[in-house]
Amino acid sequence: MRPLVTASKLTLCTLLAAVALDCASVSLKQRAVVSLQAAHVALAEADDVELRLYESGAVPALDLAKHKDLSAKFVQAYALDAKAAAALQI
């Protein structure tokens, strides 16, 4: 069974975000791009974790209605992510 959260992805995103946000020579756009990429990875991981928790039945309180509600919220979040990426032209 795959781990719920891939540590290497989270570590990489955290390091990239920290370096980009702390480096004075990096442009504002590049910092925004790195931050958006880190947010996208976190969003995808959260979506994946929620789905696997629902499918496994590991969290009894996560019923079909809550799963559908969370799925709708993830759809909205992905739409906002796409708008942000378009605004940054990436």
C-alpha positions in Angstrom: 0.0 0.0 0.0 1.3 3.4 -0.9 1.9 5.8 2.0 -0.9 8.4 2.3 1.5 11.3 1.7 4.6 11.0 -0.4 7.3 12.4 1.8 9.7 13.1 -1.2 7.1 15.3 -2.9 6.4 17.3 0.2 10.0 17.6 1.0 10.9 18.8 -2.5 8.0 21.3 -2.6 8.9 22.6 0.8 12.6 23.1 -0.2 11.8 24.7 -3.5 9.3 27.1 -1.9 11.7 28.0 0.9 14.6 28.6 -1.5 12.5 30.6 -3.9 10.9 32.7 -1.3 14.1 33.4 0.5 16.4 34.2 -2.4 16.6 37.9 -3.3 17.8 37.2 -6.8 14.6 35.3 -7.7 11.9 37.4 -9.4 8.5 37.9 -7.9 7.0 35.9 -10.7 9.3 32.9 -10.2 8.5 33.0 -6.4 4.8 33.0 -7.3 5.3 30.1 -9.7 7.2 28.0 -7.2 4.6 28.8 -4.5 1.8 27.8 -6.9 3.5 24.6 -7.8 3.9 23.7 -4.2 0.3 24.5 -3.5 -0.7 22.3 -6.5 1.3 19.4 -5.2 -0.3 19.8 -1.8 -3.8 20.0 -3.3 -3.2 16.8 -5.4 -1.9 15.0 -2.3 -4.8 16.1 -0.2 -7.2 15.0 -2.9 -5.5 11.6 -3.2 -5.4 11.1 0.6 -9.1 11.9 0.9 -10.1 9.5 -1.9 -8.0 6.7 -0.4 -9.4 7.3 3.1 -12.9 7.2 1.7 -12.3 4.1 -0.3 -10.6 2.2 2.5 -13.3 3.1 5.1 -10.6 4.0 7.5 -12.5 7.1 8.7 -16.1 6.1 9.5 -17.2 9.7 9.6 -16.2 10.1 5.9 -19.4 8.9 4.4 -20.6 9.3 0.8 -22.2 12.7 1.4 -19.0 14.1 2.9 -16.9 12.5 0.2 -19.0 14.2 -2.5 -18.9 17.5 -0.7 -15.1 17.3 -0.4 -14.8 16.2 -4.1 -16.8 19.3 -5.1 -14.5 21.5 -3.1 -11.5 19.9 -4.7 -12.9 20.6 -8.1 -13.3 24.3 -7.1 -9.7 24.4 -5.8 -8.4 22.9 -9.0 -10.3 25.5 -11.0 -8.7 28.3 -8.9 -5.3 26.6 -9.3 -5.8 26.7 -13.1 -6.8 30.3 -13.0 -3.8 31.2 -11.0 -1.5 29.3 -13.4 -3.2 31.1 -16.4 -2.6 34.5 -14.7 1.0 33.6 -14.2 1.2 32.3 -17.8 2.7 29.0 -16.9 
